[in-house]
C-alpha cells in the first residue's frame, strides 16, 4: 500500500469558495489569466479525476460535510456520481497545490465554480512527505 493510499479518504466535488488556498503561496496572476481564458474557451475539465487537486481535511469535518449532504463515506469512491460537498469556513479542506487552477475557476459561471478534490487525512502519519503542510 502506498503512502498516498494510506491517507486517501476519497474524491468529491467542492465549490472553490469552500476550499482553503494557501495565502503564502506565490500566485502568478498572468498564469491565472491564461488558465481562465483557456477554461472559458475550451472548458476546464474540473470533473476529471486526473485534474483533481489534493487537499487535507479533518476526517470529522469530512464526515460532517457528508452528513449535511445525506451521504456516506462510500460516496467518495463513486466516480459516476462524485458528491458535491460544502464546508463552512472553519472546516475548509486545505489545498496542497492547484491554486492557479482554482483561482482561474473563480472566473467561470457560478454553476462551474467547483473542482474535483482528492481528500487526505492529515493526522494519520506525521512523517509522510505527502502531508508536509501547515495544517
C-alpha positions as CSV (number, residue, x, y, z in Angstrom):
1,X,0.0,0.0,0.0
2,X,1.5,3.4,-1.0
3,X,1.8,6.2,1.4
4,X,-0.7,8.2,-0.6
5,X,-3.3,5.5,-0.5
6,X,-2.9,5.1,3.3
7,X,-4.1,8.6,3.8
8,X,-6.6,8.8,0.9
9,X,-10.2,9.4,2.0
10,X,-11.9,9.7,-1.4
11,X,-12.7,12.3,-4.0
12,X,-15.5,14.9,-4.0
13,X,-16.6,17.9,-5.9
14,X,-16.1,21.0,-3.8
15,X,-17.1,24.6,-4.5
16,X,-13.9,26.7,-4.9
17,X,-15.1,29.1,-2.2
18,X,-15.3,26.1,0.2
19,X,-11.5,25.4,-0.2
20,X,-8.7,26.9,1.7
21,X,-5.9,28.2,-0.5
22,X,-2.5,28.9,1.0
23,X,-2.3,32.7,1.2
24,X,1.5,32.5,1.5
25,X,1.9,30.8,-1.9
26,X,3.0,32.9,-4.8
27,X,0.4,33.1,-7.4
28,X,1.4,34.1,-10.9
29,X,-1.5,36.4,-12.0
30,X,-0.6,36.0,-15.7
31,X,-0.8,32.2,-15.4
32,X,-4.2,32.6,-13.7
33,X,-5.4,34.9,-16.5
34,X,-4.2,32.4,-19.2
35,X,-5.9,29.5,-17.4
36,X,-9.1,31.5,-17.1
37,X,-9.0,32.3,-20.8
38,X,-8.4,28.6,-21.6
39,X,-11.2,27.4,-19.3
40,X,-13.7,29.9,-20.7
41,X,-12.8,29.0,-24.2
42,X,-12.4,25.2,-24.0
43,X,-13.7,24.1,-20.6
44,X,-11.7,23.3,-17.5
45,X,-12.3,19.6,-17.1
46,X,-12.9,20.1,-13.4
47,X,-14.8,16.8,-13.3
48,X,-11.9,14.8,-14.5
49,X,-10.1,12.8,-11.7
50,X,-6.7,13.3,-13.3
51,X,-7.1,17.1,-12.8
52,X,-8.2,16.7,-9.2
53,X,-6.4,18.8,-6.6
54,X,-5.2,17.2,-3.4
55,X,-6.4,18.6,-0.1
56,X,-6.1,17.8,3.6
57,X,-9.3,17.6,5.5
58,X,-10.0,16.7,9.1
59,X,-12.0,13.4,9.0
60,X,-14.6,14.7,11.4
61,X,-15.1,17.8,9.1
62,X,-15.5,15.5,6.1
63,X,-18.0,13.3,8.0
64,X,-20.0,16.5,8.9
65,X,-20.0,17.6,5.2
66,X,-21.2,14.1,4.2
67,X,-23.9,14.2,6.8
68,X,-25.1,17.6,5.6
69,X,-25.3,16.1,2.1
70,X,-27.0,13.0,3.4
71,X,-24.2,10.7,2.1
72,X,-21.9,8.0,3.4
73,X,-18.1,7.7,3.0
74,X,-18.7,5.3,0.2
75,X,-20.0,8.1,-2.0
76,X,-16.4,9.5,-2.1
77,X,-15.4,6.4,-4.2
78,X,-18.2,6.6,-6.7
79,X,-16.7,8.2,-9.9
80,X,-20.0,8.3,-11.7
81,X,-21.8,10.5,-9.2
82,X,-19.0,12.2,-7.3
83,X,-20.7,14.1,-4.5
84,X,-20.7,17.9,-4.2
85,X,-19.7,18.8,-0.6
86,X,-20.0,22.1,1.2
87,X,-17.7,23.1,4.1
88,X,-18.2,26.0,6.5
89,X,-15.2,28.4,6.9
90,X,-13.7,26.6,9.9
91,X,-13.8,23.2,8.2
92,X,-12.5,24.0,4.7
93,X,-10.1,21.5,3.2
94,X,-6.5,22.8,2.8
95,X,-5.3,22.7,-0.8
96,X,-1.8,21.3,-1.2
97,X,-1.4,22.5,-4.8
98,X,-3.5,23.6,-7.8
99,X,-4.0,27.2,-6.6
100,X,-3.7,28.6,-10.1
101,X,-6.4,26.3,-11.5
102,X,-8.7,27.1,-8.6
103,X,-8.2,30.9,-8.9
104,X,-8.9,30.6,-12.6
105,X,-12.0,28.5,-11.9
106,X,-13.4,31.5,-9.9
107,X,-13.9,33.3,-13.3
108,X,-16.3,30.6,-14.5
109,X,-20.0,30.9,-14.4
110,X,-21.3,30.2,-10.8
111,X,-22.5,26.7,-11.6
112,X,-19.0,25.7,-12.7
113,X,-17.0,27.1,-9.8
114,X,-16.2,23.8,-8.2
115,X,-13.3,21.3,-8.6
116,X,-12.7,17.6,-8.1
117,X,-10.7,17.3,-4.9
118,X,-8.7,14.2,-3.7
119,X,-9.1,14.3,0.1
120,X,-6.4,13.2,2.5
121,X,-6.3,12.7,6.3
122,X,-3.5,14.9,7.7
123,X,-3.5,13.1,11.0
124,X,-2.7,9.5,10.1
125,X,1.1,10.0,9.6
126,X,3.1,12.9,10.9
127,X,6.3,12.0,8.9
128,X,4.8,11.5,5.5
129,X,6.1,13.8,2.8
130,X,2.7,14.0,1.2
131,X,1.4,15.7,4.3
132,X,4.1,18.2,4.9
133,X,1.8,21.2,5.1
134,X,1.0,23.7,7.8
135,X,-2.5,22.4,8.7
